[in-house]
Amino acid sequence: MKNIGNELSRIKKNLENRDRMSEIYKTCFSLIDLTTLNPTDTPSKIAGMIEKVNGFRKIYPSYPSVAAVCVYPNFAGQVRSQLNADGVRIAVVAGVFPSSQSFPEIKVAECRMAVDNGADEVDIVLALNKFLDKDKDGAFNEINSIKEAIGEKHLKVILETGALKDYDMIAEASSLAIEAGADFIKTSTGKMEPAATPEAAYIMCSKIKEHYEKTGKRIGFKPAGGISTPGEATLYYAIVEDILGNDWLNPELFRIGASRLANNLLTEIEGKTISYF
């Protein structure tokens, strides 16, 4: 693999010379999985968030909607009944998020129940208890079983790259998740540090490219965890653009997991403080 530090320096330098950053900011906005994953989430809090998503384009008609809302699986049915914003998908974290520490049957059942209750997409965590103990078959089989259980719904596999000690492990986890049936690979849960990093993103996108060149199948990429500023979002945008190309710069293949980013992008574009979400 190329020297990642040098490659990221090149990508950052090219980004500094870009024009029309407001258009890139709007694209990044359209890639957001608007997320709330707190122990204090309640039905009324979720209802308030969905109400804002539903009403967003009436207030900001020149902007795209976010790509999805991401909640705990027990809220999937509520979101399905309330959400009416065109094109916005329902994503849930499941499979015993964020630890992935339970019986595989429980993980599969939770993911299936989430889909049965209206989820379009399921984000799970790689079974690190198996992967880190070199039980790669066990980690593979869990992903594969969950994908079988949810069928055509999108499966995002979180590698929790902050728990992987070197670049080789990130590359290996990326390939394992892709081969096991992931529709997306995702950096982090946001529940441990470090969360998303440009280095992990570079490796993961490189493995997606390798898989595409080998099979012709496009796998999506989602950085998540600690991404809150327009500068951070556009760096991940630039990494995806550089490695995977323009075909990936859409919500079908690229998402950004964030909770604070939406307001910060709106603020940057509008030139005044926006606290809509």
MARTIMAR-870355 format. One record per residue (C-alpha): residue number from 1; residue in three letters; x, y, z. Coordinates in pm, 1 decimal. Example, Ala and Ser with C-alpha at 12.3 -4.5 7.8 and 13.67 -1.06 7.14 Angstrom:
<atoms>
<atom resi="1" resn="ala" u="1230.0" v="-450.0" w="780.0"/>
<atom resi="2" resn="ser" u="1367.0" v="-106.0" w="714.0"/>
</atoms>
This chain:
<atoms>
<atom resi="1" resn="met" u="0.0" v="0.0" w="0.0"/>
<atom resi="2" resn="lys" u="118.9" v="355.1" w="-71.0"/>
<atom resi="3" resn="asn" u="254.0" v="570.6" w="210.0"/>
<atom resi="4" resn="ile" u="-72.1" v="673.5" w="374.7"/>
<atom resi="5" resn="gly" u="66.6" v="986.2" w="538.7"/>
<atom resi="6" resn="asn" u="197.2" v="1117.2" w="207.8"/>
<atom resi="7" resn="glu" u="-125.1" v="1034.2" w="29.2"/>
<atom resi="8" resn="leu" u="-336.5" v="1211.5" w="290.3"/>
<atom resi="9" resn="ser" u="-109.9" v="1516.8" w="271.8"/>
<atom resi="10" resn="arg" u="-160.2" v="1523.8" w="-104.6"/>
<atom resi="11" resn="ile" u="-537.9" v="1490.7" w="-69.6"/>
<atom resi="12" resn="lys" u="-552.5" v="1768.9" w="192.5"/>
<atom resi="13" resn="lys" u="-343.3" v="1999.4" w="-23.4"/>
<atom resi="14" resn="asn" u="-566.4" v="1940.9" w="-324.2"/>
<atom resi="15" resn="leu" u="-872.0" v="2009.5" w="-110.8"/>
<atom resi="16" resn="glu" u="-733.3" v="2346.4" w="-3.6"/>
<atom resi="17" resn="asn" u="-728.6" v="2455.7" w="-367.8"/>
<atom resi="18" resn="arg" u="-1090.9" v="2367.2" w="-438.8"/>
<atom resi="19" resn="asp" u="-1350.1" v="2618.8" w="-550.6"/>
<atom resi="20" resn="arg" u="-1724.9" v="2602.7" w="-484.3"/>
<atom resi="21" resn="met" u="-1687.7" v="2457.4" w="-136.4"/>
<atom resi="22" resn="ser" u="-2051.1" v="2540.9" w="-62.7"/>
<atom resi="23" resn="glu" u="-2156.2" v="2279.9" w="-319.0"/>
<atom resi="24" resn="ile" u="-1935.4" v="2021.1" w="-151.6"/>
<atom resi="25" resn="tyr" u="-2085.5" v="2118.1" w="184.5"/>
<atom resi="26" resn="lys" u="-2433.2" v="2059.9" w="43.6"/>
<atom resi="27" resn="thr" u="-2328.7" v="1722.5" w="-90.5"/>
<atom resi="28" resn="cys" u="-2187.0" v="1631.7" w="250.1"/>
<atom resi="29" resn="phe" u="-2518.1" v="1735.9" w="406.2"/>
<atom resi="30" resn="ser" u="-2701.5" v="1496.1" w="174.9"/>
<atom resi="31" resn="leu" u="-2476.1" v="1212.7" w="295.8"/>
<atom resi="32" resn="ile" u="-2552.4" v="1249.0" w="666.5"/>
<atom resi="33" resn="asp" u="-2705.6" v="973.8" w="874.7"/>
<atom resi="34" resn="leu" u="-2862.8" v="1206.6" w="1131.8"/>
<atom resi="35" resn="thr" u="-2798.1" v="1014.5" w="1449.3"/>
<atom resi="36" resn="thr" u="-2914.9" v="997.5" w="1808.3"/>
<atom resi="37" resn="leu" u="-2784.4" v="706.2" w="2013.0"/>
<atom resi="38" resn="asn" u="-2809.4" v="806.7" w="2376.1"/>
<atom resi="39" resn="pro" u="-2935.3" v="620.6" w="2684.8"/>
<atom resi="40" resn="thr" u="-3170.2" v="914.5" w="2738.1"/>
<atom resi="41" resn="asp" u="-3343.4" v="882.4" w="2398.1"/>
<atom resi="42" resn="thr" u="-3718.9" v="874.8" w="2444.7"/>
<atom resi="43" resn="pro" u="-4017.4" v="844.7" w="2208.9"/>
<atom resi="44" resn="ser" u="-4081.8" v="1218.0" w="2245.7"/>
<atom resi="45" resn="lys" u="-3719.6" v="1305.6" w="2165.0"/>
<atom resi="46" resn="ile" u="-3726.5" v="1083.2" w="1855.9"/>
<atom resi="47" resn="ala" u="-4058.3" v="1237.6" w="1752.1"/>
<atom resi="48" resn="gly" u="-3905.2" v="1584.5" w="1774.1"/>
<atom resi="49" resn="met" u="-3611.0" v="1485.4" w="1557.2"/>
<atom resi="50" resn="ile" u="-3832.0" v="1327.4" w="1291.1"/>
<atom resi="51" resn="glu" u="-4060.8" v="1630.8" w="1290.1"/>
<atom resi="52" resn="lys" u="-3758.3" v="1846.5" w="1206.8"/>
<atom resi="53" resn="val" u="-3647.9" v="1608.9" w="929.9"/>
<atom resi="54" resn="asn" u="-3999.1" v="1611.5" w="783.2"/>
<atom resi="55" resn="gly" u="-4015.6" v="1992.0" w="784.1"/>
<atom resi="56" resn="phe" u="-3661.1" v="2069.1" w="675.9"/>
<atom resi="57" resn="arg" u="-3713.2" v="2128.2" w="304.8"/>
<atom resi="58" resn="lys" u="-4009.3" v="2357.6" w="364.4"/>
<atom resi="59" resn="ile" u="-3772.5" v="2590.8" w="547.7"/>
<atom resi="60" resn="tyr" u="-3460.4" v="2522.4" w="339.2"/>
<atom resi="61" resn="pro" u="-3593.3" v="2436.2" w="-9.3"/>
<atom resi="62" resn="ser" u="-3255.5" v="2481.5" w="-180.0"/>
<atom resi="63" resn="tyr" u="-3094.8" v="2209.4" w="31.3"/>
<atom resi="64" resn="pro" u="-3114.2" v="1832.0" w="-1.0"/>
<atom resi="65" resn="ser" u="-3253.0" v="1621.6" w="280.9"/>
<atom resi="66" resn="val" u="-3022.8" v="1416.3" w="498.3"/>
<atom resi="67" resn="ala" u="-2969.7" v="1060.8" w="375.9"/>
<atom resi="68" resn="ala" u="-3112.0" v="879.9" w="677.6"/>
<atom resi="69" resn="val" u="-3198.7" v="898.9" w="1042.5"/>
<atom resi="70" resn="cys" u="-3018.1" v="652.1" w="1268.4"/>
<atom resi="71" resn="val" u="-3170.6" v="539.9" w="1598.4"/>
<atom resi="72" resn="tyr" u="-3182.2" v="245.2" w="1833.7"/>
<atom resi="73" resn="pro" u="-3382.9" v="-49.4" w="1694.1"/>
<atom resi="74" resn="asn" u="-3672.4" v="-15.3" w="1937.6"/>
<atom resi="75" resn="phe" u="-3758.7" v="316.3" w="1770.0"/>
<atom resi="76" resn="ala" u="-3776.0" v="176.3" w="1415.0"/>
<atom resi="77" resn="gly" u="-4153.4" v="134.7" w="1418.6"/>
<atom resi="78" resn="gln" u="-4211.6" v="484.7" w="1552.4"/>
<atom resi="79" resn="val" u="-3986.1" v="637.7" w="1288.5"/>
<atom resi="80" resn="arg" u="-4153.6" v="433.5" w="1014.1"/>
<atom resi="81" resn="ser" u="-4494.8" v="564.6" w="1115.6"/>
<atom resi="82" resn="gln" u="-4385.0" v="928.6" w="1145.1"/>
<atom resi="83" resn="leu" u="-4121.3" v="985.2" w="876.9"/>
<atom resi="84" resn="asn" u="-4254.2" v="1132.4" w="551.9"/>
<atom resi="85" resn="ala" u="-3953.4" v="1317.6" w="410.3"/>
<atom resi="86" resn="asp" u="-3889.4" v="1194.1" w="56.0"/>
<atom resi="87" resn="gly" u="-3586.2" v="970.5" w="17.0"/>
<atom resi="88" resn="val" u="-3482.3" v="968.4" w="382.8"/>
<atom resi="89" resn="arg" u="-3408.7" v="616.2" w="500.6"/>
<atom resi="90" resn="ile" u="-3445.5" v="457.7" w="840.4"/>
<atom resi="91" resn="ala" u="-3121.0" v="321.6" w="981.0"/>
<atom resi="92" resn="val" u="-3082.5" v="144.8" w="1313.4"/>
<atom resi="93" resn="val" u="-2792.3" v="16.2" w="1516.7"/>
<atom resi="94" resn="ala" u="-2851.2" v="-345.1" w="1615.9"/>
<atom resi="95" resn="gly" u="-2675.5" v="-670.6" w="1690.6"/>
<atom resi="96" resn="val" u="-2617.9" v="-563.9" w="2053.9"/>
<atom resi="97" resn="phe" u="-2465.9" v="-222.9" w="1978.6"/>
<atom resi="98" resn="pro" u="-2200.4" v="-104.3" w="2058.8"/>
<atom resi="99" resn="ser" u="-2027.9" v="-403.0" w="2222.8"/>
<atom resi="100" resn="ser" u="-2150.5" v="-685.5" w="1997.8"/>
<atom resi="101" resn="gln" u="-2109.4" v="-903.3" w="2305.8"/>
<atom resi="102" resn="ser" u="-2390.1" v="-1155.2" w="2319.2"/>
<atom resi="103" resn="phe" u="-2510.7" v="-1478.8" w="2166.9"/>
<atom resi="104" resn="pro" u="-2505.1" v="-1471.4" w="1785.5"/>
<atom resi="105" resn="glu" u="-2869.2" v="-1580.9" w="1782.5"/>
<atom resi="106" resn="ile" u="-2964.3" v="-1272.5" w="1983.6"/>
<atom resi="107" resn="lys" u="-2781.8" v="-1046.3" w="1740.3"/>
<atom resi="108" resn="val" u="-2952.8" v="-1205.6" w="1441.4"/>
<atom resi="109" resn="ala" u="-3293.8" v="-1184.5" w="1607.5"/>
<atom resi="110" resn="glu" u="-3251.6" v="-815.9" w="1696.7"/>
<atom resi="111" resn="cys" u="-3151.2" v="-728.2" w="1341.0"/>
<atom resi="112" resn="arg" u="-3443.6" v="-922.3" w="1196.2"/>
<atom resi="113" resn="met" u="-3684.7" v="-754.8" w="1437.9"/>
<atom resi="114" resn="ala" u="-3549.8" v="-411.6" w="1344.0"/>
<atom resi="115" resn="val" u="-3619.5" v="-478.5" w="977.3"/>
<atom resi="116" resn="asp" u="-3962.2" v="-622.9" w="1055.4"/>
<atom resi="117" resn="asn" u="-4039.1" v="-299.1" w="1238.6"/>
<atom resi="118" resn="gly" u="-3945.8" v="-79.1" w="945.2"/>
<atom resi="119" resn="ala" u="-3568.8" v="-33.4" w="927.2"/>
<atom resi="120" resn="asp" u="-3420.7" v="9.1" w="578.9"/>
<atom resi="121" resn="glu" u="-3061.8" v="-26.5" w="700.1"/>
<atom resi="122" resn="val" u="-2892.8" v="-201.0" w="989.9"/>
<atom resi="123" resn="asp" u="-2557.3" v="-97.5" w="1137.3"/>
<atom resi="124" resn="ile" u="-2383.2" v="-373.8" w="1333.2"/>
<atom resi="125" resn="val" u="-2043.5" v="-401.6" w="1500.1"/>
<atom resi="126" resn="leu" u="-1788.7" v="-658.4" w="1388.8"/>
<atom resi="127" resn="ala" u="-1761.3" v="-928.6" w="1655.8"/>
<atom resi="128" resn="leu" u="-1433.4" v="-808.3" w="1800.1"/>
<atom resi="129" resn="asn" u="-1443.7" v="-1079.6" w="2065.8"/>
<atom resi="130" resn="lys" u="-1388.5" v="-1322.3" w="1779.3"/>
<atom resi="131" resn="phe" u="-1182.9" v="-1112.5" w="1538.0"/>
<atom resi="132" resn="leu" u="-925.9" v="-1003.5" w="1796.1"/>
<atom resi="133" resn="asp" u="-892.8" v="-1362.9" w="1915.5"/>
<atom resi="134" resn="lys" u="-814.9" v="-1474.2" w="1559.1"/>
<atom resi="135" resn="asp" u="-1148.1" v="-1650.5" w="1515.5"/>
<atom resi="136" resn="lys" u="-1198.9" v="-1498.3" w="1173.0"/>
<atom resi="137" resn="asp" u="-1446.5" v="-1766.7" w="1066.4"/>
<atom resi="138" resn="gly" u="-1664.0" v="-1688.9" w="1367.4"/>
<atom resi="139" resn="ala" u="-1662.3" v="-1315.4" w="1291.1"/>
<atom resi="140" resn="phe" u="-1735.9" v="-1385.0" w="923.6"/>
<atom resi="141" resn="asn" u="-2024.1" v="-1619.5" w="1002.5"/>
<atom resi="142" resn="glu" u="-2195.6" v="-1368.7" w="1231.2"/>
<atom resi="143" resn="ile" u="-2199.5" v="-1103.8" w="959.1"/>
<atom resi="144" resn="asn" u="-2313.4" v="-1355.2" w="701.3"/>
<atom resi="145" resn="ser" u="-2597.1" v="-1480.7" w="922.1"/>
<atom resi="146" resn="ile" u="-2721.8" v="-1129.0" w="989.6"/>
<atom resi="147" resn="lys" u="-2712.9" v="-1041.3" w="620.4"/>
<atom resi="148" resn="glu" u="-2914.5" v="-1351.4" w="542.5"/>
<atom resi="149" resn="ala" u="-3165.5" v="-1253.4" w="810.7"/>
<atom resi="150" resn="ile" u="-3226.2" v="-901.9" w="678.8"/>
<atom resi="151" resn="gly" u="-3224.5" v="-992.0" w="309.7"/>
<atom resi="152" resn="glu" u="-3217.0" v="-697.1" w="71.4"/>
<atom resi="153" resn="lys" u="-3196.9" v="-436.6" w="345.8"/>
<atom resi="154" resn="his" u="-2859.0" v="-267.0" w="365.5"/>
<atom resi="155" resn="leu" u="-2609.9" v="-398.6" w="618.2"/>
<atom resi="156" resn="lys" u="-2340.3" v="-163.4" w="745.5"/>
<atom resi="157" resn="val" u="-2059.9" v="-334.7" w="937.0"/>
<atom resi="158" resn="ile" u="-1874.8" v="-119.6" w="1189.8"/>
<atom resi="159" resn="leu" u="-1510.4" v="-223.5" w="1222.0"/>
<atom resi="160" resn="glu" u="-1441.5" v="-13.4" w="1534.9"/>
<atom resi="161" resn="thr" u="-1107.4" v="79.4" w="1385.1"/>
<atom resi="162" resn="gly" u="-987.6" v="242.0" w="1707.7"/>
<atom resi="163" resn="ala" u="-970.1" v="-107.3" w="1857.5"/>
<atom resi="164" resn="leu" u="-758.9" v="-241.4" w="1570.8"/>
<atom resi="165" resn="lys" u="-392.3" v="-195.7" w="1652.3"/>
<atom resi="166" resn="asp" u="-243.3" v="-145.6" w="1308.0"/>
<atom resi="167" resn="tyr" u="-320.3" v="-76.3" w="944.0"/>
<atom resi="168" resn="asp" u="-299.5" v="-443.4" w="849.1"/>
<atom resi="169" resn="met" u="-577.5" v="-529.1" w="1094.2"/>
<atom resi="170" resn="ile" u="-799.7" v="-255.3" w="951.8"/>
<atom resi="171" resn="ala" u="-738.3" v="-389.0" w="601.2"/>
<atom resi="172" resn="glu" u="-808.3" v="-745.5" w="711.1"/>
<atom resi="173" resn="ala" u="-1128.2" v="-649.1" w="892.3"/>
<atom resi="174" resn="ser" u="-1243.7" v="-451.9" w="586.2"/>
<atom resi="175" resn="ser" u="-1195.3" v="-747.4" w="354.0"/>
<atom resi="176" resn="leu" u="-1360.1" v="-988.1" w="597.3"/>
<atom resi="177" resn="ala" u="-1670.2" v="-770.9" w="634.2"/>
<atom resi="178" resn="ile" u="-1699.8" v="-718.0" w="258.7"/>
<atom resi="179" resn="glu" u="-1663.6" v="-1087.5" w="180.4"/>
<atom resi="180" resn="ala" u="-1917.3" v="-1177.4" w="452.5"/>
<atom resi="181" resn="gly" u="-2188.8" v="-966.9" w="291.4"/>
<atom resi="182" resn="ala" u="-2155.6" v="-606.8" w="410.7"/>
<atom resi="183" resn="asp" u="-2319.9" v="-350.1" w="185.2"/>
<atom resi="184" resn="phe" u="-2121.7" v="-77.3" w="364.6"/>
<atom resi="185" resn="ile" u="-1818.7" v="-78.9" w="587.5"/>
<atom resi="186" resn="lys" u="-1812.4" v="180.1" w="863.4"/>
<atom resi="187" resn="thr" u="-1528.2" v="306.9" w="1077.4"/>
<atom resi="188" resn="ser" u="-1660.9" v="340.8" w="1428.7"/>
<atom resi="189" resn="thr" u="-1944.9" v="335.4" w="1679.3"/>
<atom resi="190" resn="gly" u="-1850.8" v="674.8" w="1819.2"/>
<atom resi="191" resn="lys" u="-1854.3" v="513.9" w="2161.6"/>
<atom resi="192" resn="met" u="-1478.1" v="467.8" w="2195.4"/>
<atom resi="193" resn="glu" u="-1163.0" v="658.7" w="2105.6"/>
<atom resi="194" resn="pro" u="-1014.3" v="698.5" w="1859.0"/>
<atom resi="195" resn="ala" u="-1322.8" v="703.3" w="1641.0"/>
<atom resi="196" resn="ala" u="-1306.2" v="783.4" w="1268.5"/>
<atom resi="197" resn="thr" u="-961.7" v="873.0" w="1135.1"/>
<atom resi="198" resn="pro" u="-848.7" v="969.1" w="785.0"/>
<atom resi="199" resn="glu" u="-593.3" v="686.7" w="796.4"/>
<atom resi="200" resn="ala" u="-861.5" v="423.7" w="859.4"/>
<atom resi="201" resn="ala" u="-1077.2" v="579.8" w="587.9"/>
<atom resi="202" resn="tyr" u="-792.5" v="560.8" w="337.8"/>
<atom resi="203" resn="ile" u="-736.0" v="190.6" w="408.8"/>
<atom resi="204" resn="met" u="-1104.5" v="100.6" w="401.4"/>
<atom resi="205" resn="cys" u="-1166.7" v="285.3" w="75.0"/>
<atom resi="206" resn="ser" u="-860.7" v="115.5" w="-75.2"/>
<atom resi="207" resn="lys" u="-1005.6" v="-226.9" w="12.9"/>
<atom resi="208" resn="ile" u="-1342.2" v="-125.2" w="-135.4"/>
<atom resi="209" resn="lys" u="-1164.2" v="-23.1" w="-454.9"/>
<atom resi="210" resn="glu" u="-973.4" v="-351.0" w="-462.2"/>
<atom resi="211" resn="his" u="-1297.8" v="-545.3" w="-424.2"/>
<atom resi="212" resn="tyr" u="-1467.0" v="-341.9" w="-698.3"/>
<atom resi="213" resn="glu" u="-1179.5" v="-397.7" w="-939.9"/>
<atom resi="214" resn="lys" u="-1192.9" v="-770.3" w="-868.1"/>
<atom resi="215" resn="thr" u="-1569.9" v="-825.7" w="-872.4"/>
<atom resi="216" resn="gly" u="-1739.2" v="-517.8" w="-1020.9"/>
<atom resi="217" resn="lys" u="-1948.4" v="-483.7" w="-702.4"/>
<atom resi="218" resn="arg" u="-1965.8" v="-145.5" w="-531.2"/>
<atom resi="219" resn="ile" u="-1949.8" v="-145.3" w="-151.8"/>
<atom resi="220" resn="gly" u="-2036.5" v="168.3" w="44.2"/>
<atom resi="221" resn="phe" u="-1825.1" v="353.9" w="297.6"/>
<atom resi="222" resn="lys" u="-1933.2" v="533.5" w="615.6"/>
<atom resi="223" resn="pro" u="-1699.8" v="727.8" w="843.0"/>
<atom resi="224" resn="ala" u="-1859.8" v="792.1" w="1182.4"/>
<atom resi="225" resn="gly" u="-1761.2" v="908.0" w="1526.1"/>
<atom resi="226" resn="gly" u="-1632.9" v="1254.2" w="1609.1"/>
<atom resi="227" resn="ile" u="-1707.5" v="1410.1" w="1269.8"/>
<atom resi="228" resn="ser" u="-1862.2" v="1745.9" w="1351.1"/>
<atom resi="229" resn="thr" u="-1697.6" v="2019.2" w="1142.3"/>
<atom resi="230" resn="pro" u="-1727.7" v="2100.2" w="771.5"/>
<atom resi="231" resn="gly" u="-1350.2" v="2062.6" w="740.6"/>
<atom resi="232" resn="glu" u="-1360.0" v="1709.1" w="877.5"/>
<atom resi="233" resn="ala" u="-1652.0" v="1612.0" w="654.9"/>
<atom resi="234" resn="thr" u="-1490.8" v="1749.3" w="339.7"/>
<atom resi="235" resn="leu" u="-1167.5" v="1562.9" w="410.9"/>
<atom resi="236" resn="tyr" u="-1357.0" v="1232.3" w="411.0"/>
<atom resi="237" resn="tyr" u="-1538.3" v="1347.5" w="96.8"/>
<atom resi="238" resn="ala" u="-1200.0" v="1413.7" w="-65.8"/>
<atom resi="239" resn="ile" u="-1062.8" v="1073.3" w="38.5"/>
<atom resi="240" resn="val" u="-1360.1" v="894.4" w="-116.1"/>
<atom resi="241" resn="glu" u="-1340.3" v="1107.6" w="-430.4"/>
<atom resi="242" resn="asp" u="-966.5" v="1044.8" w="-468.9"/>
<atom resi="243" resn="ile" u="-969.3" v="668.8" w="-415.1"/>
<atom resi="244" resn="leu" u="-1312.8" v="560.3" w="-535.7"/>
<atom resi="245" resn="gly" u="-1416.7" v="838.9" w="-770.5"/>
<atom resi="246" resn="asn" u="-1730.0" v="1040.2" w="-835.9"/>
<atom resi="247" resn="asp" u="-1950.7" v="732.4" w="-862.7"/>
<atom resi="248" resn="trp" u="-1926.5" v="696.6" w="-484.7"/>
<atom resi="249" resn="leu" u="-2019.9" v="1056.1" w="-400.1"/>
<atom resi="250" resn="asn" u="-2387.4" v="986.7" w="-334.2"/>
<atom resi="251" resn="pro" u="-2596.8" v="848.0" w="-47.4"/>
<atom resi="252" resn="glu" u="-2619.3" v="504.3" w="-206.2"/>
<atom resi="253" resn="leu" u="-2246.9" v="446.4" w="-150.6"/>
<atom resi="254" resn="phe" u="-2123.7" v="709.0" w="93.9"/>
<atom resi="255" resn="arg" u="-2261.8" v="817.0" w="430.4"/>
<atom resi="256" resn="ile" u="-2132.8" v="1027.8" w="716.0"/>
<atom resi="257" resn="gly" u="-2249.4" v="931.9" w="1063.6"/>
<atom resi="258" resn="ala" u="-2298.9" v="1249.0" w="1265.2"/>
<atom resi="259" resn="ser" u="-2522.3" v="1432.8" w="1505.4"/>
<atom resi="260" resn="arg" u="-2370.5" v="1785.2" w="1517.6"/>
<atom resi="261" resn="leu" u="-2246.2" v="1807.4" w="1159.0"/>
<atom resi="262" resn="ala" u="-2578.4" v="1905.7" w="1001.4"/>
<atom resi="263" resn="asn" u="-2609.9" v="2234.0" w="1191.4"/>
<atom resi="264" resn="asn" u="-2242.1" v="2312.2" w="1140.9"/>
<atom resi="265" resn="leu" u="-2265.8" v="2266.1" w="764.3"/>
<atom resi="266" resn="leu" u="-2577.1" v="2484.6" w="750.4"/>
<atom resi="267" resn="thr" u="-2396.7" v="2748.3" w="956.4"/>
<atom resi="268" resn="glu" u="-2094.4" v="2744.1" w="726.1"/>
<atom resi="269" resn="ile" u="-2302.2" v="2774.8" w="409.4"/>
<atom resi="270" resn="glu" u="-2543.4" v="3037.9" w="541.6"/>
<atom resi="271" resn="gly" u="-2273.3" v="3244.4" w="712.7"/>
<atom resi="272" resn="lys" u="-2470.9" v="3264.6" w="1037.0"/>
<atom resi="273" resn="thr" u="-2540.2" v="3032.5" w="1327.1"/>
<atom resi="274" resn="ile" u="-2803.3" v="2770.9" w="1243.4"/>
<atom resi="275" resn="ser" u="-2938.1" v="2541.3" w="1514.2"/>
<atom resi="276" resn="tyr" u="-3219.9" v="2373.3" w="1326.8"/>
<atom resi="277" resn="phe" u="-3152.1" v="2013.1" w="1431.7"/>
</atoms>
